[in-house]
Amino acid sequence: MKIMTVVKDASDREALEKMLKRIGPEYGSAGAAANGAEGFDLIKNEVPDLIIADISLPRVDGLLMVKKLRSKNIRSKVIMLAEKEDFRQAKQALDLGVDGYFVKPVKMAELKKKILQIEEHLDMEYVEESVFTVENIILGCLNGQMGQDDSIDKITKRRFGFNVHGPGAVFVVWLGDKYEETKTEAKKLLEQTEALRSSCTSRVFEVRTWKMLFVVLYGLEAEKYTDAYFQEEVVPKLCEALRGPIVCIRAKADRLIDLQAVFGRIYAMRDWNLLFDRGELICTEKIEGMEIMPLKYPVYIEDQLKNAMTAKNGEEIKQCYYRLYDYLRQEAYSPEDMKECLIRFNITLLNAYKIRQEIQSEVGVQRCMQMISTAVTWGQVRTAIERFLQMLSFDTFDEEPDTSLSPLVCKAVQMVRKYYDQGITLEEIAERLFVSEEYLSTQFKKETGSGFTETVRKYRINRIKGLLLGTKLKLNQIAELTGYTDSKYMSRVFKEETGMLPTEFRQSVH
């Protein structure tokens, strides 16, 4: 234990030093001063565990020195030494929260007892500071380890100004498959927000298994960081800076100790993202305010799918999925109903396909169904459906190869037709065909008369036109279906090609 003495008389200081060493070699004084001013400077710089000081000191008396130290937030333990019994002085010392008060001459047995008590308290405080951090308290609530012990409330109230039985809120950012790539940037953006910089929030926590970051808001001040604050100040910045999927959720906690149950609700709320656009905050109030419609299975689209299967028309099969997608987005249906509809649609196609040939991987098909049932975004739904169609080997439904093209360019053209709406690149196709980008680009242009980028853009523009005319999908939904990550960029490309914006094109035809 680090002890400093501030005693005016040199002989008293020497006697006190000897007494401390006799109590134990580890209790020897680590510094000494003869007046309050020197003592203040020494203690401020060294911050000892224990201060033993005279009440009566030159320049600055002991009581004033301790008061100044407390104003600097120096919380060292203090034993005050008085020259004689003085009730007024004793009361002033106790009001300052000193840990011991002795009248000279000090008896070694009494001093030893008090020092050992103080050391025990310091050990307990050290354990408390190590264990009872804001982070550990929050994680304890999340893991259901806090229990109902009122002593935890007292500790958190005394040390941090809040209690675990008080209200709070949680803000969650789900990053999906891009979690590892984007979590650092997302965390940095969250740490720059006003809510996180204020005294009423904890740091950003990572939950890798759920692919999310979260912030817990606590205390009365947390109430000012409402749904509107996060929707207007936080979510737009995250969505603008981060590529890939992002789902933002805010949920209230009546008691912080119930965080485990709150996160169970948040996990379920993620599915409702299927009814929200990118950049919309999901919260309980919005979900409860929706008028959820009963979902009637679209038998007419299923019939079109069966006909396309009979005709071996792979492009029409894809169109049937687009129509189903449009149908599901026209009204507010529950996520569970929409997923059941998608899985039933897949089963219809699967049963029709099984009549013709065996599926290579039943396990793979089941995985695709599971991907749909756990999907949080339409991008995940689409990926699952694309894998499902690939497993059914719809390569056999491709158009007859163009005999005027070399086998290499013919395969490249087929891949463009098949994957243009997935953001396929020249690099990816060249890698699959085991040639260099430069060689494939040259041969593609030479044999088709159009560059690779130009060809992909043509297919995308035609698909955009079809979706604008044949569906009521929003621009951001059409962008997602045609391989664009940004609807604004899609609109700019569309105008360059057609001379009008997508909305103008839709209005001109209708």
PALONU-931208 format. One record per residue (C-alpha): residue number from 0; x, y, z; residue in one letter; chain. Coordinates in steps of 0.05 Angstrom, whole numbers, plus 32768, in hexadecimal, padded with zeros to 4 digits. Layout:
BEGIN
n, xx, yy, zz, res, chain
NUM, X, Y, Z, a, A .
...
***
This chain:
BEGIN
n, xx, yy, zz, res, chain
0, 8000, 8000, 8000, m, A .
1, 801B, 8044, 7FED, k, A .
2, 801B, 8073, 802A, i, A .
3, 802E, 80BD, 802D, m, A .
4, 8035, 80E6, 806C, t, A .
5, 8029, 8131, 8075, v, A .
6, 8041, 8141, 80BC, v, A .
7, 805D, 8185, 80D0, k, A .
8, 808D, 816E, 8107, d, A .
9, 80CC, 8149, 80EF, a, A .
10, 80D1, 811E, 812E, s, A .
11, 8087, 810A, 8127, d, A .
12, 8092, 80F8, 80DE, r, A .
13, 80CE, 80CD, 80F0, e, A .
14, 80A8, 80AA, 8128, a, A .
15, 806D, 809D, 80FA, l, A .
16, 809B, 8081, 80C5, e, A .
17, 80B9, 804F, 80F7, k, A .
18, 8074, 803B, 810F, m, A .
19, 805D, 802C, 80C7, l, A .
20, 809A, 8001, 80BA, k, A .
21, 808E, 7FDA, 80FA, r, A .
22, 8046, 7FCD, 80E5, i, A .
23, 8063, 7FAF, 80A5, g, A .
24, 809C, 7FBF, 8074, p, A .
25, 806A, 7FC9, 803C, e, A .
26, 804A, 8003, 8062, y, A .
27, 8086, 8031, 8063, g, A .
28, 807A, 8079, 804D, s, A .
29, 8082, 8084, 8002, a, A .
30, 8088, 80D0, 800B, g, A .
31, 8082, 8106, 8040, a, A .
32, 8074, 8150, 8045, a, A .
33, 8077, 8183, 807E, a, A .
34, 803D, 81B1, 806A, n, A .
35, 7FFA, 81AF, 8047, g, A .
36, 8011, 81D1, 8007, a, A .
37, 804B, 81A1, 7FFB, e, A .
38, 801F, 8167, 8010, g, A .
39, 7FE9, 817B, 7FDD, f, A .
40, 801B, 817E, 7FA3, d, A .
41, 803C, 813C, 7FB7, l, A .
42, 7FFB, 8117, 7FBF, i, A .
43, 7FDD, 8134, 7F7E, k, A .
44, 8019, 811A, 7F57, n, A .
45, 8022, 80D6, 7F7A, e, A .
46, 7FDA, 80C5, 7F8D, v, A .
47, 7FE8, 8096, 7FC8, p, A .
48, 7FB9, 8061, 7FE4, d, A .
49, 7FBC, 8081, 802A, l, A .
50, 7FCB, 80C6, 8045, i, A .
51, 7FDE, 80D0, 808F, i, A .
52, 7FDC, 811B, 809E, a, A .
53, 7FDA, 814C, 80D7, d, A .
54, 7F9B, 8176, 80DC, i, A .
55, 7FC5, 81B1, 80F1, s, A .
56, 7FF8, 81C0, 80BA, l, A .
57, 801E, 81FE, 80A3, p, A .
58, 8008, 8225, 8065, r, A .
59, 7FCB, 81F8, 8056, v, A .
60, 7FAC, 81D1, 808F, d, A .
61, 7F9E, 8187, 8089, g, A .
62, 7F52, 818D, 8082, l, A .
63, 7F58, 81C0, 804A, l, A .
64, 7F8D, 8196, 8027, m, A .
65, 7F5E, 8159, 8027, v, A .
66, 7F25, 8184, 800E, k, A .
67, 7F4F, 819D, 7FD3, k, A .
68, 7F65, 8156, 7FC3, l, A .
69, 7F1C, 813F, 7FC1, r, A .
70, 7F0C, 8178, 7F91, s, A .
71, 7F41, 815B, 7F63, k, A .
72, 7F1E, 8118, 7F68, n, A .
73, 7F58, 80F8, 7F8E, i, A .
74, 7F37, 80C4, 7FBA, r, A .
75, 7F72, 80AB, 7FE3, s, A .
76, 7F61, 8090, 8028, k, A .
77, 7F70, 80C2, 8061, v, A .
78, 7F84, 80BD, 80AB, i, A .
79, 7F84, 8100, 80CF, m, A .
80, 7FAF, 810D, 810D, l, A .
81, 7F99, 8142, 8140, a, A .
82, 7FC3, 8163, 8176, e, A .
83, 7F8A, 815F, 81A8, k, A .
84, 7F41, 814C, 81AE, e, A .
85, 7F17, 817E, 8186, d, A .
86, 7ECF, 816C, 8176, f, A .
87, 7EC9, 81A1, 8140, r, A .
88, 7F07, 8188, 811C, q, A .
89, 7EF2, 8140, 8122, a, A .
90, 7EAE, 8150, 8103, k, A .
91, 7ECE, 8176, 80CA, q, A .
92, 7EFC, 813A, 80BC, a, A .
93, 7EC2, 8109, 80BC, l, A .
94, 7E9A, 8137, 808E, d, A .
95, 7ED4, 8132, 805C, l, A .
96, 7ECE, 80E6, 805F, g, A .
97, 7F12, 80D8, 807F, v, A .
98, 7F1E, 808F, 8090, d, A .
99, 7F40, 8099, 80D4, g, A .
100, 7F48, 80CE, 810A, y, A .
101, 7F7C, 80C9, 8143, f, A .
102, 7F93, 80F7, 817A, v, A .
103, 7FDF, 80F8, 8185, k, A .
104, 8004, 80D1, 819C, p, A .
105, 7FEC, 809A, 816E, v, A .
106, 7FEE, 8053, 8189, k, A .
107, 800D, 8021, 8159, m, A .
108, 7FD7, 7FEC, 8166, a, A .
109, 7F9F, 801D, 8154, e, A .
110, 7FC4, 8036, 8116, l, A .
111, 7FD3, 7FEE, 8100, k, A .
112, 7F8A, 7FDA, 8108, k, A .
113, 7F73, 8017, 80DF, k, A .
114, 7FA6, 800C, 80A8, i, A .
115, 7F93, 7FC3, 80A0, l, A .
116, 7F49, 7FD7, 809C, q, A .
117, 7F59, 800A, 8067, i, A .
118, 7F82, 7FD8, 803F, e, A .
119, 7F48, 7FA7, 8042, e, A .
120, 7F19, 7FDC, 8028, h, A .
121, 7F4A, 7FED, 7FF0, l, A .
122, 7F4D, 7FA4, 7FDB, d, A .
123, 7F01, 7FA1, 7FD9, m, A .
124, 7EFD, 7FE1, 7FB0, e, A .
125, 7F31, 7FC6, 7F80, y, A .
126, 7F08, 7F87, 7F75, v, A .
127, 7ECA, 7FB1, 7F6D, e, A .
128, 7EEB, 7FDE, 7F39, e, A .
129, 7F06, 7FA2, 7F13, s, A .
130, 7EC4, 7F7D, 7F12, v, A .
131, 7E90, 7FB4, 7F15, f, A .
132, 7EA0, 7FDA, 7ED6, t, A .
133, 7E68, 7FF4, 7EAA, v, A .
134, 7E7B, 7FC1, 7E75, e, A .
135, 7E79, 7F86, 7EA5, n, A .
136, 7E37, 7F9D, 7EC3, i, A .
137, 7E17, 7FA3, 7E7E, i, A .
138, 7E32, 7F5F, 7E68, l, A .
139, 7E1A, 7F41, 7EAA, g, A .
140, 7DD4, 7F5B, 7E9C, c, A .
141, 7DD8, 7F40, 7E55, l, A .
142, 7DED, 7EFC, 7E6D, n, A .
143, 7DB9, 7EFA, 7EA4, g, A .
144, 7DEE, 7EF8, 7EDB, q, A .
145, 7DDB, 7F36, 7F03, m, A .
146, 7DA1, 7F16, 7F2A, g, A .
147, 7D75, 7F41, 7F57, q, A .
148, 7DAA, 7F55, 7F8A, d, A .
149, 7D9D, 7F9D, 7FA2, d, A .
150, 7DE7, 7FA5, 7FB3, s, A .
151, 7DF8, 7FA8, 7F69, i, A .
152, 7DC7, 7FE2, 7F62, d, A .
153, 7DEB, 8007, 7F9B, k, A .
154, 7E2F, 7FFD, 7F7C, i, A .
155, 7E1B, 8013, 7F36, t, A .
156, 7DF5, 804F, 7F53, k, A .
157, 7E30, 8065, 7F7D, r, A .
158, 7E65, 805A, 7F48, r, A .
159, 7E42, 8069, 7F06, f, A .
160, 7E01, 808D, 7F16, g, A .
161, 7DD0, 8058, 7EFD, f, A .
162, 7DB3, 8017, 7F16, n, A .
163, 7DA5, 7FD5, 7EF3, v, A .
164, 7D5C, 7FD7, 7F08, h, A .
165, 7D53, 8019, 7EE4, g, A .
166, 7D3E, 8024, 7E9B, p, A .
167, 7D6A, 8026, 7E5E, g, A .
168, 7D6B, 8018, 7E14, a, A .
169, 7D94, 7FF1, 7DE1, v, A .
170, 7DAB, 8006, 7D9B, f, A .
171, 7DC1, 7FCD, 7D6F, v, A .
172, 7DE4, 7FCC, 7D2B, v, A .
173, 7DE1, 7F8A, 7D06, w, A .
174, 7E15, 7F84, 7CCE, l, A .
175, 7E07, 7F3F, 7CB3, g, A .
176, 7E3B, 7F1C, 7C88, d, A .
177, 7E64, 7F5D, 7C84, k, A .
178, 7E6D, 7F5E, 7CD0, y, A .
179, 7EB8, 7F52, 7CD2, e, A .
180, 7EC5, 7F83, 7C99, e, A .
181, 7E9A, 7FBC, 7CB3, t, A .
182, 7E99, 7FB6, 7CFF, k, A .
183, 7ED6, 7FE2, 7D0B, t, A .
184, 7EBA, 801C, 7CE2, e, A .
185, 7E75, 8013, 7D01, a, A .
186, 7E92, 8013, 7D47, k, A .
187, 7EBA, 8052, 7D38, k, A .
188, 7E7B, 8076, 7D1E, l, A .
189, 7E53, 8061, 7D5B, l, A .
190, 7E89, 807A, 7D8A, e, A .
191, 7E85, 80BE, 7D69, q, A .
192, 7E3B, 80C7, 7D77, t, A .
193, 7E22, 80F6, 7DAC, e, A .
194, 7DFD, 80BD, 7DD0, a, A .
195, 7E3C, 8094, 7DDA, l, A .
196, 7E66, 80D0, 7DEF, r, A .
197, 7E34, 80E3, 7E26, s, A .
198, 7E39, 80C8, 7E6C, s, A .
199, 7DFB, 809D, 7E67, c, A .
200, 7E15, 8068, 7E37, t, A .
201, 7E46, 802F, 7E37, s, A .
202, 7E79, 801F, 7E02, r, A .
203, 7E6A, 7FF8, 7DC2, v, A .
204, 7E64, 7FAD, 7DCD, f, A .
205, 7E70, 7F78, 7D98, e, A .
206, 7E47, 7F39, 7D90, v, A .
207, 7E6A, 7F11, 7D5A, r, A .
208, 7E3A, 7ED6, 7D5C, t, A .
209, 7E00, 7F04, 7D4C, w, A .
210, 7E2B, 7F2F, 7D1C, k, A .
211, 7E17, 7F6F, 7D41, m, A .
212, 7E2F, 7FAA, 7D6A, l, A .
213, 7E06, 7FC7, 7DA2, f, A .
214, 7E05, 8002, 7DD1, v, A .
215, 7DDF, 8003, 7E13, v, A .
216, 7DC3, 8046, 7E2B, l, A .
217, 7DB4, 804D, 7E75, y, A .
218, 7D9F, 8081, 7EA8, g, A .
219, 7D6B, 80B7, 7EA2, l, A .
220, 7D93, 80DC, 7E6C, e, A .
221, 7D8B, 80A0, 7E3E, a, A .
222, 7D42, 80B4, 7E32, e, A .
223, 7D57, 80EF, 7E06, k, A .
224, 7D78, 80BF, 7DD5, y, A .
225, 7D36, 80AA, 7DB6, t, A .
226, 7D24, 8082, 7D78, d, A .
227, 7D21, 80C4, 7D52, a, A .
228, 7D69, 80D6, 7D68, y, A .
229, 7D85, 8095, 7D4E, f, A .
230, 7D5B, 8098, 7D0E, q, A .
231, 7D71, 80DF, 7CFD, e, A .
232, 7DB8, 80E3, 7D1A, e, A .
233, 7DD7, 809E, 7D1C, v, A .
234, 7DB7, 806E, 7CE9, v, A .
235, 7DC2, 809A, 7CAB, p, A .
236, 7E0D, 80A2, 7CBB, k, A .
237, 7E15, 8057, 7CC3, l, A .
238, 7DF0, 8047, 7C83, c, A .
239, 7E16, 807B, 7C5B, e, A .
240, 7E5B, 8064, 7C73, a, A .
241, 7E51, 8018, 7C73, l, A .
242, 7E4A, 7FE9, 7C38, r, A .
243, 7E23, 7FAA, 7C3E, g, A .
244, 7DE7, 7F97, 7C69, p, A .
245, 7DD7, 7FC1, 7CA6, i, A .
246, 7D9B, 7FBC, 7CD5, v, A .
247, 7D92, 7FEE, 7D0E, c, A .
248, 7D65, 7FDE, 7D48, i, A .
249, 7D53, 8003, 7D88, r, A .
250, 7D2F, 7FE3, 7DC2, a, A .
251, 7D1D, 7FFC, 7E07, k, A .
252, 7D2D, 7FD8, 7E48, a, A .
253, 7CFF, 7FE4, 7E83, d, A .
254, 7D39, 7FCB, 7EAE, r, A .
255, 7D82, 7FC2, 7E9A, l, A .
256, 7D82, 7F81, 7EC0, i, A .
257, 7D52, 7F66, 7E8B, d, A .
258, 7D82, 7F71, 7E51, l, A .
259, 7D84, 7F26, 7E41, q, A .
260, 7D39, 7F27, 7E32, a, A .
261, 7D40, 7F68, 7E0C, v, A .
262, 7D74, 7F49, 7DDE, f, A .
263, 7D46, 7F0E, 7DD2, g, A .
264, 7D13, 7F40, 7DB8, r, A .
265, 7D48, 7F63, 7D8E, i, A .
266, 7D5D, 7F21, 7D6E, y, A .
267, 7D14, 7F15, 7D5A, a, A .
268, 7D0C, 7F5D, 7D42, m, A .
269, 7D43, 7F54, 7D0E, r, A .
270, 7D13, 7F2C, 7CE2, d, A .
271, 7CE7, 7F69, 7CDC, w, A .
272, 7D1D, 7F8A, 7CB3, n, A .
273, 7CFD, 7F67, 7C77, l, A .
274, 7CC6, 7F9C, 7C7D, l, A .
275, 7CF7, 7FD7, 7C83, f, A .
276, 7D25, 7FF8, 7C51, d, A .
277, 7D6F, 8001, 7C5D, r, A .
278, 7D7A, 803C, 7C8B, g, A .
279, 7D39, 8035, 7CB3, e, A .
280, 7D3E, 802B, 7CFE, l, A .
281, 7D17, 7FF0, 7D18, i, A .
282, 7CF5, 7FF9, 7D5B, c, A .
283, 7CBB, 7FDB, 7D81, t, A .
284, 7C8D, 8017, 7D74, e, A .
285, 7C95, 8011, 7D29, k, A .
286, 7C88, 7FC7, 7D27, i, A .
287, 7C4B, 7FCC, 7D54, e, A .
288, 7C31, 8006, 7D2A, g, A .
289, 7C31, 7FDC, 7CEA, m, A .
290, 7BF0, 7FC1, 7CCE, e, A .
291, 7C06, 7F7A, 7CBF, i, A .
292, 7BDD, 7F5A, 7C88, m, A .
293, 7BCE, 7F0F, 7C81, p, A .
294, 7BF8, 7EF2, 7C49, l, A .
295, 7BD1, 7ECD, 7C13, k, A .
296, 7BFF, 7E9E, 7BED, y, A .
297, 7C05, 7EB5, 7BA4, p, A .
298, 7BEE, 7E76, 7B80, v, A .
299, 7BEE, 7E9A, 7B3D, y, A .
300, 7C39, 7EA8, 7B42, i, A .
301, 7C44, 7E5F, 7B56, e, A .
302, 7C1E, 7E4A, 7B17, d, A .
303, 7C4C, 7E77, 7AED, q, A .
304, 7C88, 7E55, 7B0F, l, A .
305, 7C6E, 7E10, 7AFD, k, A .
306, 7C64, 7E25, 7AB4, n, A .
307, 7CAA, 7E42, 7AB1, a, A .
308, 7CC5, 7E01, 7ACD, m, A .
309, 7C9F, 7DD9, 7A99, t, A .
310, 7CBA, 7E06, 7A62, a, A .
311, 7D01, 7E02, 7A80, k, A .
312, 7D03, 7E4E, 7A7E, n, A .
313, 7D37, 7E61, 7AB1, g, A .
314, 7D2E, 7EAC, 7AA5, e, A .
315, 7CE3, 7EA7, 7AB2, e, A .
316, 7CF0, 7E80, 7AF2, i, A .
317, 7D1A, 7EBA, 7B0A, k, A .
318, 7CE3, 7EEA, 7AF6, q, A .
319, 7CB2, 7EC2, 7B20, c, A .
320, 7CDE, 7ECE, 7B5D, y, A .
321, 7CE0, 7F19, 7B4C, y, A .
322, 7C94, 7F19, 7B4A, r, A .
323, 7C90, 7EF5, 7B8C, l, A .
324, 7CC1, 7F27, 7BAA, y, A .
325, 7C96, 7F60, 7B91, d, A .
326, 7C57, 7F3F, 7BAC, y, A .
327, 7C76, 7F37, 7BF2, l, A .
328, 7C8C, 7F80, 7BF4, r, A .
329, 7C49, 7F9F, 7BE0, q, A .
330, 7C29, 7F96, 7C25, e, A .
331, 7C41, 7F91, 7C6D, a, A .
332, 7C44, 7F46, 7C7A, y, A .
333, 7C65, 7F25, 7CB6, s, A .
334, 7CAC, 7F0D, 7CAA, p, A .
335, 7C98, 7EC6, 7CBE, e, A .
336, 7C60, 7EC4, 7C89, d, A .
337, 7C8E, 7EDF, 7C52, m, A .
338, 7CC3, 7EAB, 7C61, k, A .
339, 7C90, 7E73, 7C61, e, A .
340, 7C77, 7E8C, 7C1E, c, A .
341, 7CBE, 7E8C, 7C00, l, A .
342, 7CCD, 7E47, 7C1A, i, A .
343, 7C8B, 7E2C, 7BFE, r, A .
344, 7C9C, 7E4B, 7BBB, f, A .
345, 7CE0, 7E29, 7BBC, n, A .
346, 7CC0, 7DE6, 7BCE, i, A .
347, 7C91, 7DED, 7B92, t, A .
348, 7CCC, 7DF6, 7B63, l, A .
349, 7CF2, 7DBE, 7B86, l, A .
350, 7CB9, 7D8D, 7B7E, n, A .
351, 7CB2, 7D9E, 7B34, a, A .
352, 7CFD, 7D96, 7B2A, y, A .
353, 7D00, 7D52, 7B4D, k, A .
354, 7CD2, 7D36, 7B18, i, A .
355, 7D0A, 7D40, 7AE6, r, A .
356, 7D4A, 7D2E, 7B0B, q, A .
357, 7D69, 7D23, 7B50, e, A .
358, 7D84, 7D5C, 7B7A, i, A .
359, 7DCE, 7D56, 7B85, q, A .
360, 7DCC, 7D70, 7BCD, s, A .
361, 7D8E, 7D6A, 7BF8, e, A .
362, 7DB6, 7D86, 7C32, v, A .
363, 7DC8, 7DC4, 7C08, g, A .
364, 7D7F, 7DCF, 7BF7, v, A .
365, 7D6B, 7DCB, 7C40, q, A .
366, 7DA2, 7DFD, 7C50, r, A .
367, 7D84, 7E2E, 7C1F, c, A .
368, 7D40, 7E27, 7C40, m, A .
369, 7D60, 7E33, 7C83, q, A .
370, 7D83, 7E72, 7C68, m, A .
371, 7D3E, 7E8D, 7C55, i, A .
372, 7D1F, 7E7D, 7C98, s, A .
373, 7D57, 7EA2, 7CBD, t, A .
374, 7D5F, 7EDC, 7C8B, a, A .
375, 7D62, 7F23, 7CA6, v, A .
376, 7D68, 7F48, 7C63, t, A .
377, 7D4C, 7F3E, 7C1E, w, A .
378, 7D94, 7F37, 7C07, g, A .
379, 7D9A, 7EF8, 7C30, q, A .
380, 7D58, 7EDE, 7C14, v, A .
381, 7D71, 7EEB, 7BCE, r, A .
382, 7DB4, 7EC8, 7BDB, t, A .
383, 7D8F, 7E8B, 7BF6, a, A .
384, 7D61, 7E88, 7BB9, i, A .
385, 7D9C, 7E90, 7B89, e, A .
386, 7DC0, 7E56, 7BAB, r, A .
387, 7D80, 7E2D, 7BA8, f, A .
388, 7D79, 7E39, 7B5D, l, A .
389, 7DC2, 7E28, 7B51, q, A .
390, 7DB8, 7DE6, 7B76, m, A .
391, 7D80, 7DD6, 7B46, l, A .
392, 7DB3, 7DDD, 7B0D, s, A .
393, 7D8C, 7E0E, 7AE2, f, A .
394, 7DC8, 7E12, 7AB4, d, A .
395, 7DA1, 7DE0, 7A8A, t, A .
396, 7D6D, 7E17, 7A7F, f, A .
397, 7D9E, 7E48, 7A60, d, A .
398, 7D96, 7E5F, 7A18, e, A .
399, 7DB7, 7E39, 79E1, e, A .
400, 7E00, 7E4E, 79DB, p, A .
401, 7E13, 7E81, 79A5, d, A .
402, 7E3D, 7E58, 7974, t, A .
403, 7E5C, 7E98, 7958, s, A .
404, 7E80, 7EA2, 799B, l, A .
405, 7EBD, 7E7D, 79B5, s, A .
406, 7EAF, 7E4D, 79EF, p, A .
407, 7ED1, 7E7D, 7A1F, l, A .
408, 7EA8, 7EBB, 7A0C, v, A .
409, 7E69, 7E91, 7A06, c, A .
410, 7E71, 7E7A, 7A4F, k, A .
411, 7E80, 7EC2, 7A64, a, A .
412, 7E40, 7EDB, 7A42, v, A .
413, 7E17, 7EA4, 7A63, q, A .
414, 7E33, 7EB8, 7AA7, m, A .
415, 7E23, 7F01, 7A9B, v, A .
416, 7DDB, 7EEF, 7A89, r, A .
417, 7DD7, 7EC4, 7AC8, k, A .
418, 7DF9, 7EF1, 7AFB, y, A .
419, 7DF4, 7F39, 7AE2, y, A .
420, 7DC1, 7F4A, 7B17, d, A .
421, 7DF0, 7F32, 7B4E, q, A .
422, 7E26, 7F65, 7B41, g, A .
423, 7E53, 7F34, 7B1B, i, A .
424, 7E97, 7F51, 7B07, t, A .
425, 7EC8, 7F43, 7ACF, l, A .
426, 7EFB, 7F2D, 7B03, e, A .
427, 7ECB, 7EF8, 7B1F, e, A .
428, 7EB9, 7EDC, 7ADB, i, A .
429, 7F02, 7EDA, 7AC5, a, A .
430, 7F13, 7EB5, 7B05, e, A .
431, 7EDD, 7E81, 7AF9, r, A .
432, 7EF4, 7E77, 7AB1, l, A .
433, 7F3E, 7E74, 7AC5, f, A .
434, 7F55, 7EAD, 7A97, v, A .
435, 7F70, 7EF3, 7AA4, s, A .
436, 7F41, 7F2F, 7AA7, e, A .
437, 7F67, 7F51, 7A6F, e, A .
438, 7F61, 7F15, 7A3F, y, A .
439, 7F17, 7F0A, 7A4E, l, A .
440, 7F07, 7F54, 7A46, s, A .
441, 7F2A, 7F56, 7A03, t, A .
442, 7F09, 7F17, 79E8, q, A .
443, 7EC5, 7F2B, 7A03, f, A .
444, 7EC7, 7F6F, 79DF, k, A .
445, 7EE4, 7F50, 79A0, k, A .
446, 7EAF, 7F1A, 7998, e, A .
447, 7E70, 7F3C, 79B4, t, A .
448, 7E7E, 7F83, 799C, g, A .
449, 7E70, 7F9E, 79E3, s, A .
450, 7E9A, 7FA5, 7A21, g, A .
451, 7E8D, 7F7C, 7A5E, f, A .
452, 7E75, 7FB7, 7A89, t, A .
453, 7E49, 7FD0, 7A50, e, A .
454, 7E29, 7F8B, 7A49, t, A .
455, 7E1B, 7F84, 7A93, v, A .
456, 7DFE, 7FCA, 7A95, r, A .
457, 7DCF, 7FBA, 7A5A, k, A .
458, 7DB3, 7F7D, 7A7E, y, A .
459, 7DAA, 7FA4, 7ABE, r, A .
460, 7D87, 7FDE, 7A9B, i, A .
461, 7D57, 7FAE, 7A79, n, A .
462, 7D49, 7F8C, 7ABC, r, A .
463, 7D3D, 7FCF, 7ADD, i, A .
464, 7D0B, 7FE2, 7AA6, k, A .
465, 7CE6, 7FA0, 7AB0, g, A .
466, 7CE2, 7FAA, 7AFB, l, A .
467, 7CCB, 7FF2, 7AF4, l, A .
468, 7C94, 7FDD, 7AC4, l, A .
469, 7C7F, 7F9B, 7AE2, g, A .
470, 7C84, 7FA8, 7B2D, t, A .
471, 7C77, 7FDD, 7B61, k, A .
472, 7CBB, 7FD4, 7B82, l, A .
473, 7CDF, 8010, 7B9F, k, A .
474, 7D20, 8027, 7B7E, l, A .
475, 7D4C, 800D, 7BB7, n, A .
476, 7D2A, 7FC8, 7BAF, q, A .
477, 7D35, 7FC9, 7B64, i, A .
478, 7D7E, 7FDC, 7B6F, a, A .
479, 7D86, 7FA0, 7B9C, e, A .
480, 7D69, 7F72, 7B68, l, A .
481, 7D95, 7F8B, 7B30, t, A .
482, 7DD9, 7F8A, 7B52, g, A .
483, 7DDE, 7FD3, 7B69, y, A .
484, 7DEE, 7FE3, 7BB2, t, A .
485, 7DD6, 802B, 7BAB, d, A .
486, 7D94, 8040, 7B8B, s, A .
487, 7DAF, 8086, 7B7D, k, A .
488, 7DE8, 806A, 7B54, y, A .
489, 7DB8, 803B, 7B30, m, A .
490, 7D8C, 8077, 7B1E, s, A .
491, 7DC8, 809E, 7B03, r, A .
492, 7DDD, 8063, 7AD7, v, A .
493, 7D95, 8059, 7ABF, f, A .
494, 7D90, 80A2, 7AAB, k, A .
495, 7DD2, 809F, 7A85, e, A .
496, 7DB7, 8065, 7A5D, e, A .
497, 7D6E, 8079, 7A52, t, A .
498, 7D6E, 80C5, 7A5B, g, A .
499, 7D3D, 80C3, 7A95, m, A .
500, 7D3C, 80AF, 7ADE, l, A .
501, 7D1B, 806D, 7AF2, p, A .
502, 7CDF, 8092, 7B11, t, A .
503, 7CD6, 80BA, 7AD1, e, A .
504, 7CDA, 807B, 7AA7, f, A .
505, 7CA5, 8058, 7AD2, r, A .
506, 7C76, 8096, 7ACF, q, A .
507, 7C80, 809E, 7A84, s, A .
508, 7C69, 8057, 7A76, v, A .
509, 7C30, 8054, 7AA9, h, A .
***
